[in-house]
């Protein structure tokens, strides 16, 4: 169950990672459904918003309340 909280302040970090087999496929599928991926200074991100230079491929997005989530490669 999800509910609104008037004084909600989203965390300034990733709260939940969704492990996926193929980050590119997941990002494209979510993008087709209107999800916008975040961009961060200091990270080299490709045209889809995916980075992976220092670890597994990852792409961040926010839920409607501003909570940061990600899709993260299982590999």
PyMOL Python script that loads the backbone (N, CA, C, O; Angstrom):
from pymol import cmd

cmd.read_pdbstr("""\
ATOM      1  N   UNK A   1       0.840  -1.164   0.000  1.00  0.00           N
ATOM      2  CA  UNK A   1       0.000   0.000   0.000  1.00  0.00           C
ATOM      3  C   UNK A   1       0.894   1.238   0.000  1.00  0.00           C
ATOM      4  O   UNK A   1       1.901   1.292   0.705  1.00  0.00           O
ATOM      5  N   UNK A   2       0.514   2.215  -0.791  1.00  0.00           N
ATOM      6  CA  UNK A   2       1.250   3.470  -0.887  1.00  0.00           C
ATOM      7  C   UNK A   2       0.300   4.599  -0.508  1.00  0.00           C
ATOM      8  O   UNK A   2      -0.863   4.599  -0.913  1.00  0.00           O
ATOM      9  N   UNK A   3       0.786   5.542   0.255  1.00  0.00           N
ATOM     10  CA  UNK A   3      -0.045   6.675   0.627  1.00  0.00           C
ATOM     11  C   UNK A   3       0.781   7.954   0.611  1.00  0.00           C
ATOM     12  O   UNK A   3       2.006   7.908   0.728  1.00  0.00           O
ATOM     13  N   UNK A   4       0.122   9.079   0.467  1.00  0.00           N
ATOM     14  CA  UNK A   4       0.786  10.374   0.449  1.00  0.00           C
ATOM     15  C   UNK A   4       1.093  10.826   1.871  1.00  0.00           C
ATOM     16  O   UNK A   4       0.331  10.565   2.802  1.00  0.00           O
ATOM     17  N   UNK A   5       2.215  11.503   2.015  1.00  0.00           N
ATOM     18  CA  UNK A   5       2.596  12.065   3.301  1.00  0.00           C
ATOM     19  C   UNK A   5       3.009  13.507   3.026  1.00  0.00           C
ATOM     20  O   UNK A   5       3.954  13.747   2.274  1.00  0.00           O
ATOM     21  N   UNK A   6       2.320  14.457   3.622  1.00  0.00           N
ATOM     22  CA  UNK A   6       2.519  15.864   3.303  1.00  0.00           C
ATOM     23  C   UNK A   6       3.951  16.349   3.495  1.00  0.00           C
ATOM     24  O   UNK A   6       4.432  17.145   2.688  1.00  0.00           O
ATOM     25  N   UNK A   7       4.642  15.899   4.528  1.00  0.00           N
ATOM     26  CA  UNK A   7       5.984  16.394   4.802  1.00  0.00           C
ATOM     27  C   UNK A   7       7.079  15.445   4.314  1.00  0.00           C
ATOM     28  O   UNK A   7       8.200  15.468   4.823  1.00  0.00           O
ATOM     29  N   UNK A   8       6.748  14.608   3.324  1.00  0.00           N
ATOM     30  CA  UNK A   8       7.714  13.650   2.790  1.00  0.00           C
ATOM     31  C   UNK A   8       8.904  14.364   2.160  1.00  0.00           C
ATOM     32  O   UNK A   8       8.738  15.312   1.393  1.00  0.00           O
ATOM     33  N   UNK A   9      10.096  13.902   2.488  1.00  0.00           N
ATOM     34  CA  UNK A   9      11.314  14.377   1.842  1.00  0.00           C
ATOM     35  C   UNK A   9      12.060  13.148   1.330  1.00  0.00           C
ATOM     36  O   UNK A   9      12.504  12.326   2.132  1.00  0.00           O
ATOM     37  N   UNK A  10      12.207  13.005   0.007  1.00  0.00           N
ATOM     38  CA  UNK A  10      12.878  11.819  -0.522  1.00  0.00           C
ATOM     39  C   UNK A  10      14.345  11.770  -0.109  1.00  0.00           C
ATOM     40  O   UNK A  10      14.985  12.804   0.079  1.00  0.00           O
ATOM     41  N   UNK A  11      14.861  10.564   0.028  1.00  0.00           N
ATOM     42  CA  UNK A  11      16.273  10.373   0.356  1.00  0.00           C
ATOM     43  C   UNK A  11      17.133  10.891  -0.793  1.00  0.00           C
ATOM     44  O   UNK A  11      16.685  10.916  -1.940  1.00  0.00           O
ATOM     45  N   UNK A  12      18.338  11.297  -0.500  1.00  0.00           N
ATOM     46  CA  UNK A  12      19.248  11.789  -1.526  1.00  0.00           C
ATOM     47  C   UNK A  12      20.138  10.703  -2.094  1.00  0.00           C
ATOM     48  O   UNK A  12      21.204  10.991  -2.639  1.00  0.00           O
ATOM     49  N   UNK A  13      19.712   9.464  -1.972  1.00  0.00           N
ATOM     50  CA  UNK A  13      20.488   8.317  -2.443  1.00  0.00           C
ATOM     51  C   UNK A  13      19.530   7.260  -2.982  1.00  0.00           C
ATOM     52  O   UNK A  13      18.316   7.371  -2.809  1.00  0.00           O
ATOM     53  N   UNK A  14      20.073   6.245  -3.629  1.00  0.00           N
ATOM     54  CA  UNK A  14      19.248   5.168  -4.179  1.00  0.00           C
ATOM     55  C   UNK A  14      18.672   4.335  -3.039  1.00  0.00           C
ATOM     56  O   UNK A  14      19.413   3.830  -2.195  1.00  0.00           O
ATOM     57  N   UNK A  15      17.364   4.197  -3.018  1.00  0.00           N
ATOM     58  CA  UNK A  15      16.676   3.475  -1.963  1.00  0.00           C
ATOM     59  C   UNK A  15      16.478   2.008  -2.322  1.00  0.00           C
ATOM     60  O   UNK A  15      16.519   1.140  -1.450  1.00  0.00           O
ATOM     61  N   UNK A  16      16.264   1.732  -3.606  1.00  0.00           N
ATOM     62  CA  UNK A  16      15.956   0.370  -4.021  1.00  0.00           C
ATOM     63  C   UNK A  16      16.541   0.106  -5.402  1.00  0.00           C
ATOM     64  O   UNK A  16      16.346   0.894  -6.327  1.00  0.00           O
ATOM     65  N   UNK A  17      17.261  -1.007  -5.537  1.00  0.00           N
ATOM     66  CA  UNK A  17      17.797  -1.460  -6.822  1.00  0.00           C
ATOM     67  C   UNK A  17      16.974  -2.646  -7.305  1.00  0.00           C
ATOM     68  O   UNK A  17      16.694  -3.567  -6.538  1.00  0.00           O
ATOM     69  N   UNK A  18      16.591  -2.623  -8.566  1.00  0.00           N
ATOM     70  CA  UNK A  18      15.904  -3.755  -9.179  1.00  0.00           C
ATOM     71  C   UNK A  18      16.925  -4.505 -10.026  1.00  0.00           C
ATOM     72  O   UNK A  18      17.304  -4.017 -11.091  1.00  0.00           O
ATOM     73  N   UNK A  19      17.385  -5.684  -9.582  1.00  0.00           N
ATOM     74  CA  UNK A  19      18.353  -6.446 -10.372  1.00  0.00           C
ATOM     75  C   UNK A  19      17.690  -6.995 -11.642  1.00  0.00           C
ATOM     76  O   UNK A  19      16.619  -7.598 -11.583  1.00  0.00           O
ATOM     77  N   UNK A  20      18.340  -6.777 -12.784  1.00  0.00           N
ATOM     78  CA  UNK A  20      17.824  -7.258 -14.062  1.00  0.00           C
ATOM     79  C   UNK A  20      18.941  -7.933 -14.837  1.00  0.00           C
ATOM     80  O   UNK A  20      20.120  -7.658 -14.616  1.00  0.00           O
ATOM     81  N   UNK A  21      18.566  -8.805 -15.733  1.00  0.00           N
ATOM     82  CA  UNK A  21      19.545  -9.498 -16.565  1.00  0.00           C
ATOM     83  C   UNK A  21      20.127  -8.572 -17.621  1.00  0.00           C
ATOM     84  O   UNK A  21      21.314  -8.657 -17.937  1.00  0.00           O
ATOM     85  N   UNK A  22      19.301  -7.690 -18.168  1.00  0.00           N
ATOM     86  CA  UNK A  22      19.727  -6.806 -19.254  1.00  0.00           C
ATOM     87  C   UNK A  22      19.253  -5.387 -18.961  1.00  0.00           C
ATOM     88  O   UNK A  22      18.079  -5.072 -19.154  1.00  0.00           O
ATOM     89  N   UNK A  23      20.160  -4.527 -18.496  1.00  0.00           N
ATOM     90  CA  UNK A  23      19.815  -3.156 -18.126  1.00  0.00           C
ATOM     91  C   UNK A  23      19.274  -2.383 -19.328  1.00  0.00           C
ATOM     92  O   UNK A  23      18.307  -1.635 -19.192  1.00  0.00           O
ATOM     93  N   UNK A  24      19.881  -2.553 -20.497  1.00  0.00           N
ATOM     94  CA  UNK A  24      19.436  -1.814 -21.681  1.00  0.00           C
ATOM     95  C   UNK A  24      17.985  -2.143 -22.041  1.00  0.00           C
ATOM     96  O   UNK A  24      17.198  -1.247 -22.346  1.00  0.00           O
ATOM     97  N   UNK A  25      17.640  -3.409 -22.005  1.00  0.00           N
ATOM     98  CA  UNK A  25      16.265  -3.816 -22.306  1.00  0.00           C
ATOM     99  C   UNK A  25      15.306  -3.237 -21.272  1.00  0.00           C
ATOM    100  O   UNK A  25      14.231  -2.752 -21.626  1.00  0.00           O
ATOM    101  N   UNK A  26      15.684  -3.284 -19.999  1.00  0.00           N
ATOM    102  CA  UNK A  26      14.833  -2.751 -18.936  1.00  0.00           C
ATOM    103  C   UNK A  26      14.639  -1.245 -19.082  1.00  0.00           C
ATOM    104  O   UNK A  26      13.524  -0.746 -18.930  1.00  0.00           O
ATOM    105  N   UNK A  27      15.718  -0.519 -19.376  1.00  0.00           N
ATOM    106  CA  UNK A  27      15.632   0.937 -19.529  1.00  0.00           C
ATOM    107  C   UNK A  27      14.743   1.287 -20.722  1.00  0.00           C
ATOM    108  O   UNK A  27      13.907   2.186 -20.631  1.00  0.00           O
ATOM    109  N   UNK A  28      14.917   0.595 -21.816  1.00  0.00           N
ATOM    110  CA  UNK A  28      14.077   0.871 -22.996  1.00  0.00           C
ATOM    111  C   UNK A  28      12.606   0.589 -22.697  1.00  0.00           C
ATOM    112  O   UNK A  28      11.739   1.383 -23.062  1.00  0.00           O
ATOM    113  N   UNK A  29      12.322  -0.524 -22.042  1.00  0.00           N
ATOM    114  CA  UNK A  29      10.934  -0.889 -21.718  1.00  0.00           C
ATOM    115  C   UNK A  29      10.308   0.136 -20.770  1.00  0.00           C
ATOM    116  O   UNK A  29       9.161   0.540 -20.963  1.00  0.00           O
ATOM    117  N   UNK A  30      11.047   0.551 -19.763  1.00  0.00           N
ATOM    118  CA  UNK A  30      10.528   1.554 -18.831  1.00  0.00           C
ATOM    119  C   UNK A  30      10.366   2.904 -19.526  1.00  0.00           C
ATOM    120  O   UNK A  30       9.389   3.614 -19.288  1.00  0.00           O
ATOM    121  N   UNK A  31      11.316   3.255 -20.379  1.00  0.00           N
ATOM    122  CA  UNK A  31      11.230   4.502 -21.126  1.00  0.00           C
ATOM    123  C   UNK A  31      10.000   4.555 -22.018  1.00  0.00           C
ATOM    124  O   UNK A  31       9.375   5.606 -22.159  1.00  0.00           O
ATOM    125  N   UNK A  32       9.651   3.423 -22.620  1.00  0.00           N
ATOM    126  CA  UNK A  32       8.449   3.346 -23.454  1.00  0.00           C
ATOM    127  C   UNK A  32       7.185   3.579 -22.643  1.00  0.00           C
ATOM    128  O   UNK A  32       6.144   3.939 -23.193  1.00  0.00           O
ATOM    129  N   UNK A  33       7.276   3.375 -21.346  1.00  0.00           N
ATOM    130  CA  UNK A  33       6.138   3.577 -20.449  1.00  0.00           C
ATOM    131  C   UNK A  33       6.185   4.941 -19.749  1.00  0.00           C
ATOM    132  O   UNK A  33       5.404   5.214 -18.837  1.00  0.00           O
ATOM    133  N   UNK A  34       7.116   5.787 -20.195  1.00  0.00           N
ATOM    134  CA  UNK A  34       7.169   7.147 -19.687  1.00  0.00           C
ATOM    135  C   UNK A  34       8.147   7.411 -18.559  1.00  0.00           C
ATOM    136  O   UNK A  34       8.206   8.532 -18.054  1.00  0.00           O
ATOM    137  N   UNK A  35       8.919   6.408 -18.148  1.00  0.00           N
ATOM    138  CA  UNK A  35       9.895   6.612 -17.083  1.00  0.00           C
ATOM    139  C   UNK A  35      11.056   7.434 -17.634  1.00  0.00           C
ATOM    140  O   UNK A  35      11.587   7.136 -18.703  1.00  0.00           O
ATOM    141  N   UNK A  36      11.441   8.468 -16.895  1.00  0.00           N
ATOM    142  CA  UNK A  36      12.575   9.308 -17.280  1.00  0.00           C
ATOM    143  C   UNK A  36      13.760   8.970 -16.389  1.00  0.00           C
ATOM    144  O   UNK A  36      13.632   8.921 -15.166  1.00  0.00           O
ATOM    145  N   UNK A  37      14.898   8.742 -16.998  1.00  0.00           N
ATOM    146  CA  UNK A  37      16.093   8.347 -16.246  1.00  0.00           C
ATOM    147  C   UNK A  37      16.901   9.570 -15.853  1.00  0.00           C
ATOM    148  O   UNK A  37      16.989  10.550 -16.592  1.00  0.00           O
ATOM    149  N   UNK A  38      17.488   9.484 -14.666  1.00  0.00           N
ATOM    150  CA  UNK A  38      18.239  10.594 -14.082  1.00  0.00           C
ATOM    151  C   UNK A  38      19.661  10.629 -14.619  1.00  0.00           C
ATOM    152  O   UNK A  38      20.218   9.610 -15.026  1.00  0.00           O
ATOM    153  N   UNK A  39      20.225  11.809 -14.608  1.00  0.00           N
ATOM    154  CA  UNK A  39      21.625  11.998 -14.995  1.00  0.00           C
ATOM    155  C   UNK A  39      22.341  12.653 -13.831  1.00  0.00           C
ATOM    156  O   UNK A  39      21.811  13.561 -13.191  1.00  0.00           O
ATOM    157  N   UNK A  40      23.546  12.187 -13.562  1.00  0.00           N
ATOM    158  CA  UNK A  40      24.327  12.702 -12.446  1.00  0.00           C
ATOM    159  C   UNK A  40      25.675  13.214 -12.928  1.00  0.00           C
ATOM    160  O   UNK A  40      26.348  12.563 -13.727  1.00  0.00           O
ATOM    161  N   UNK A  41      26.063  14.382 -12.437  1.00  0.00           N
ATOM    162  CA  UNK A  41      27.388  14.910 -12.717  1.00  0.00           C
ATOM    163  C   UNK A  41      28.423  13.951 -12.156  1.00  0.00           C
ATOM    164  O   UNK A  41      28.240  13.392 -11.074  1.00  0.00           O
ATOM    165  N   UNK A  42      29.497  13.763 -12.881  1.00  0.00           N
ATOM    166  CA  UNK A  42      30.572  12.893 -12.426  1.00  0.00           C
ATOM    167  C   UNK A  42      30.445  11.448 -12.875  1.00  0.00           C
ATOM    168  O   UNK A  42      31.351  10.645 -12.647  1.00  0.00           O
ATOM    169  N   UNK A  43      29.330  11.107 -13.511  1.00  0.00           N
ATOM    170  CA  UNK A  43      29.145   9.763 -14.045  1.00  0.00           C
ATOM    171  C   UNK A  43      29.055   9.842 -15.556  1.00  0.00           C
ATOM    172  O   UNK A  43      28.306  10.656 -16.096  1.00  0.00           O
ATOM    173  N   UNK A  44      29.809   9.008 -16.233  1.00  0.00           N
ATOM    174  CA  UNK A  44      29.677   8.931 -17.684  1.00  0.00           C
ATOM    175  C   UNK A  44      28.490   8.033 -17.987  1.00  0.00           C
ATOM    176  O   UNK A  44      28.540   6.823 -17.766  1.00  0.00           O
ATOM    177  N   UNK A  45      27.428   8.631 -18.491  1.00  0.00           N
ATOM    178  CA  UNK A  45      26.212   7.892 -18.813  1.00  0.00           C
ATOM    179  C   UNK A  45      25.972   7.957 -20.314  1.00  0.00           C
ATOM    180  O   UNK A  45      26.195   8.991 -20.943  1.00  0.00           O
ATOM    181  N   UNK A  46      25.518   6.847 -20.883  1.00  0.00           N
ATOM    182  CA  UNK A  46      25.264   6.822 -22.324  1.00  0.00           C
ATOM    183  C   UNK A  46      23.934   7.504 -22.639  1.00  0.00           C
ATOM    184  O   UNK A  46      23.313   8.113 -21.768  1.00  0.00           O
ATOM    185  N   UNK A  47      23.512   7.394 -23.884  1.00  0.00           N
ATOM    186  CA  UNK A  47      22.295   8.066 -24.341  1.00  0.00           C
ATOM    187  C   UNK A  47      21.039   7.598 -23.614  1.00  0.00           C
ATOM    188  O   UNK A  47      20.035   8.310 -23.592  1.00  0.00           O
ATOM    189  N   UNK A  48      21.087   6.400 -23.017  1.00  0.00           N
ATOM    190  CA  UNK A  48      19.943   5.884 -22.266  1.00  0.00           C
ATOM    191  C   UNK A  48      20.008   6.248 -20.783  1.00  0.00           C
ATOM    192  O   UNK A  48      19.047   6.033 -20.045  1.00  0.00           O
ATOM    193  N   UNK A  49      21.141   6.798 -20.352  1.00  0.00           N
ATOM    194  CA  UNK A  49      21.313   7.119 -18.933  1.00  0.00           C
ATOM    195  C   UNK A  49      22.000   6.021 -18.148  1.00  0.00           C
ATOM    196  O   UNK A  49      21.993   6.035 -16.917  1.00  0.00           O
ATOM    197  N   UNK A  50      22.593   5.066 -18.853  1.00  0.00           N
ATOM    198  CA  UNK A  50      23.240   3.918 -18.213  1.00  0.00           C
ATOM    199  C   UNK A  50      24.717   4.207 -17.989  1.00  0.00           C
ATOM    200  O   UNK A  50      25.393   4.754 -18.861  1.00  0.00           O
ATOM    201  N   UNK A  51      25.210   3.835 -16.816  1.00  0.00           N
ATOM    202  CA  UNK A  51      26.631   3.921 -16.521  1.00  0.00           C
ATOM    203  C   UNK A  51      27.106   2.557 -16.039  1.00  0.00           C
ATOM    204  O   UNK A  51      26.296   1.725 -15.632  1.00  0.00           O
ATOM    205  N   UNK A  52      28.385   2.330 -16.082  1.00  0.00           N
ATOM    206  CA  UNK A  52      28.914   1.045 -15.633  1.00  0.00           C
ATOM    207  C   UNK A  52      30.416   1.030 -15.587  1.00  0.00           C
ATOM    208  O   UNK A  52      31.024  -0.038 -15.511  1.00  0.00           O
ATOM    209  N   UNK A  53      31.028   2.192 -15.633  1.00  0.00           N
ATOM    210  CA  UNK A  53      32.474   2.266 -15.690  1.00  0.00           C
ATOM    211  C   UNK A  53      33.190   1.710 -14.476  1.00  0.00           C
ATOM    212  O   UNK A  53      34.254   1.108 -14.618  1.00  0.00           O
ATOM    213  N   UNK A  54      32.637   1.894 -13.288  1.00  0.00           N
ATOM    214  CA  UNK A  54      33.293   1.450 -12.058  1.00  0.00           C
ATOM    215  C   UNK A  54      32.636   0.225 -11.432  1.00  0.00           C
ATOM    216  O   UNK A  54      32.998  -0.173 -10.325  1.00  0.00           O
ATOM    217  N   UNK A  55      31.692  -0.365 -12.118  1.00  0.00           N
ATOM    218  CA  UNK A  55      30.994  -1.526 -11.560  1.00  0.00           C
ATOM    219  C   UNK A  55      29.947  -2.019 -12.521  1.00  0.00           C
ATOM    220  O   UNK A  55      30.078  -1.828 -13.730  1.00  0.00           O
ATOM    221  N   UNK A  56      28.903  -2.654 -12.009  1.00  0.00           N
ATOM    222  CA  UNK A  56      27.856  -3.177 -12.892  1.00  0.00           C
ATOM    223  C   UNK A  56      27.077  -2.044 -13.565  1.00  0.00           C
ATOM    224  O   UNK A  56      27.038  -0.919 -13.066  1.00  0.00           O
ATOM    225  N   UNK A  57      26.467  -2.355 -14.690  1.00  0.00           N
ATOM    226  CA  UNK A  57      25.628  -1.362 -15.365  1.00  0.00           C
ATOM    227  C   UNK A  57      24.464  -0.986 -14.453  1.00  0.00           C
ATOM    228  O   UNK A  57      23.871  -1.839 -13.793  1.00  0.00           O
ATOM    229  N   UNK A  58      24.152   0.307 -14.431  1.00  0.00           N
ATOM    230  CA  UNK A  58      23.073   0.814 -13.591  1.00  0.00           C
ATOM    231  C   UNK A  58      22.462   2.042 -14.243  1.00  0.00           C
ATOM    232  O   UNK A  58      23.157   2.801 -14.919  1.00  0.00           O
ATOM    233  N   UNK A  59      21.166   2.240 -14.043  1.00  0.00           N
ATOM    234  CA  UNK A  59      20.470   3.443 -14.494  1.00  0.00           C
ATOM    235  C   UNK A  59      19.464   3.820 -13.411  1.00  0.00           C
ATOM    236  O   UNK A  59      18.744   2.966 -12.893  1.00  0.00           O
ATOM    237  N   UNK A  60      19.425   5.103 -13.076  1.00  0.00           N
ATOM    238  CA  UNK A  60      18.580   5.588 -11.986  1.00  0.00           C
ATOM    239  C   UNK A  60      17.346   6.303 -12.501  1.00  0.00           C
ATOM    240  O   UNK A  60      17.368   6.922 -13.564  1.00  0.00           O
ATOM    241  N   UNK A  61      16.273   6.210 -11.735  1.00  0.00           N
ATOM    242  CA  UNK A  61      15.042   6.936 -12.015  1.00  0.00           C
ATOM    243  C   UNK A  61      14.362   7.226 -10.680  1.00  0.00           C
ATOM    244  O   UNK A  61      14.740   6.658  -9.655  1.00  0.00           O
ATOM    245  N   UNK A  62      13.376   8.094 -10.689  1.00  0.00           N
ATOM    246  CA  UNK A  62      12.690   8.448  -9.449  1.00  0.00           C
ATOM    247  C   UNK A  62      11.217   8.081  -9.539  1.00  0.00           C
ATOM    248  O   UNK A  62      10.607   8.159 -10.605  1.00  0.00           O
ATOM    249  N   UNK A  63      10.657   7.682  -8.409  1.00  0.00           N
ATOM    250  CA  UNK A  63       9.217   7.432  -8.365  1.00  0.00           C
ATOM    251  C   UNK A  63       8.499   8.784  -8.272  1.00  0.00           C
ATOM    252  O   UNK A  63       9.163   9.814  -8.152  1.00  0.00           O
ATOM    253  N   UNK A  64       7.171   8.807  -8.324  1.00  0.00           N
ATOM    254  CA  UNK A  64       6.457  10.090  -8.310  1.00  0.00           C
ATOM    255  C   UNK A  64       6.730  10.954  -7.071  1.00  0.00           C
ATOM    256  O   UNK A  64       6.542  12.169  -7.121  1.00  0.00           O
ATOM    257  N   UNK A  65       7.168  10.351  -5.971  1.00  0.00           N
ATOM    258  CA  UNK A  65       7.470  11.106  -4.749  1.00  0.00           C
ATOM    259  C   UNK A  65       8.916  11.582  -4.720  1.00  0.00           C
ATOM    260  O   UNK A  65       9.320  12.265  -3.779  1.00  0.00           O
ATOM    261  N   UNK A  66       9.714  11.226  -5.753  1.00  0.00           N
ATOM    262  CA  UNK A  66      11.096  11.649  -5.816  1.00  0.00           C
ATOM    263  C   UNK A  66      12.099  10.680  -5.225  1.00  0.00           C
ATOM    264  O   UNK A  66      13.287  10.991  -5.145  1.00  0.00           O
ATOM    265  N   UNK A  67      11.641   9.512  -4.810  1.00  0.00           N
ATOM    266  CA  UNK A  67      12.527   8.495  -4.265  1.00  0.00           C
ATOM    267  C   UNK A  67      13.347   7.882  -5.395  1.00  0.00           C
ATOM    268  O   UNK A  67      12.785   7.476  -6.412  1.00  0.00           O
ATOM    269  N   UNK A  68      14.669   7.809  -5.234  1.00  0.00           N
ATOM    270  CA  UNK A  68      15.541   7.315  -6.297  1.00  0.00           C
ATOM    271  C   UNK A  68      15.594   5.783  -6.274  1.00  0.00           C
ATOM    272  O   UNK A  68      15.863   5.161  -5.246  1.00  0.00           O
ATOM    273  N   UNK A  69      15.328   5.208  -7.439  1.00  0.00           N
ATOM    274  CA  UNK A  69      15.344   3.767  -7.666  1.00  0.00           C
ATOM    275  C   UNK A  69      16.308   3.499  -8.823  1.00  0.00           C
ATOM    276  O   UNK A  69      16.725   4.425  -9.519  1.00  0.00           O
ATOM    277  N   UNK A  70      16.657   2.229  -9.021  1.00  0.00           N
ATOM    278  CA  UNK A  70      17.527   1.913 -10.159  1.00  0.00           C
ATOM    279  C   UNK A  70      17.238   0.529 -10.712  1.00  0.00           C
ATOM    280  O   UNK A  70      16.655  -0.323 -10.042  1.00  0.00           O
ATOM    281  N   UNK A  71      17.659   0.332 -11.946  1.00  0.00           N
ATOM    282  CA  UNK A  71      17.783  -1.003 -12.508  1.00  0.00           C
ATOM    283  C   UNK A  71      19.276  -1.277 -12.550  1.00  0.00           C
ATOM    284  O   UNK A  71      20.054  -0.433 -12.996  1.00  0.00           O
ATOM    285  N   UNK A  72      19.673  -2.437 -12.093  1.00  0.00           N
ATOM    286  CA  UNK A  72      21.075  -2.784 -11.881  1.00  0.00           C
ATOM    287  C   UNK A  72      21.357  -4.156 -12.467  1.00  0.00           C
ATOM    288  O   UNK A  72      20.587  -5.093 -12.255  1.00  0.00           O
ATOM    289  N   UNK A  73      22.451  -4.283 -13.200  1.00  0.00           N
ATOM    290  CA  UNK A  73      22.810  -5.545 -13.813  1.00  0.00           C
ATOM    291  C   UNK A  73      23.138  -6.608 -12.765  1.00  0.00           C
ATOM    292  O   UNK A  73      23.857  -6.339 -11.803  1.00  0.00           O
ATOM    293  N   UNK A  74      22.611  -7.801 -12.956  1.00  0.00           N
ATOM    294  CA  UNK A  74      22.901  -8.930 -12.070  1.00  0.00           C
ATOM    295  C   UNK A  74      24.289  -9.489 -12.305  1.00  0.00           C
ATOM    296  O   UNK A  74      24.835 -10.172 -11.438  1.00  0.00           O
ATOM    297  N   UNK A  75      24.862  -9.214 -13.448  1.00  0.00           N
ATOM    298  CA  UNK A  75      26.137  -9.823 -13.841  1.00  0.00           C
ATOM    299  C   UNK A  75      27.272  -9.308 -13.038  1.00  0.00           C
ATOM    300  O   UNK A  75      28.413  -9.721 -13.246  1.00  0.00           O
TER     301      UNK A  75
END
""", "prot")
cmd.dss("prot")
cmd.show_as("cartoon", "prot")
cmd.util.cbc("prot")
cmd.orient("prot")
